[in-house]
Amino acid sequence: MAHATTARTRRPGARGYVFLDALFAMSLLFTLVMVLGYTVQQHRQALDRFADRRTLVREAEHILAQMQAFPQQRITVDGYAYDLELVDEAGPRAWVRVTVEDRRGERASLLGQVPGDSAELARHQREDPS
């Protein structure tokens, strides 16, 4: 038969080990919660950066679409700076690189083919909202 431990037969320092185990478990739990919180924060920031980058690419697509649909009209974009760079001009069409930049300095570039009349815009146009 097993011997039952009572308050009289227990060693004097045995109670401290239970307290240390509980303290260690709570510190481990706190560390796991902090790591999880940091991971969630980093994930949210990455999603925000991805959404911002996609918005810039969408604006570059919009500029290229304007250049393709309305070759001789001035391009209008609200809230973004953009740069048009003529990459190659061969025949009636030309390759143009559109670089869009937001107020924080984030950039996105897109390369597309446009009519020759729009290539003239790329030679002379640099727009910067002030």
Sequence and secondary structure as in RCSB ss.txt:
>XXXX:A:sequence
MAHATTARTRRPGARGYVFLDALFAMSLLFTLVMVLGYTVQQHRQALDRFADRRTLVREAEHILAQMQAFPQQRI
TVDGYAYDLELVDEAGPRAWVRVTVEDRRGERASLLGQVPGDSAELARHQREDPS
>XXXX:A:secstr
      TTTS TTHHHHHHHHHHHHHHHHHHHHHHHHHHHHHHHHHHHHHHHHHHHHHHHHHHHHHHHHSTTS  
  SS EEEEEEEEEETTEEEEEEEEE TT  EEEEEEEEEHHHHHHHHH EE   
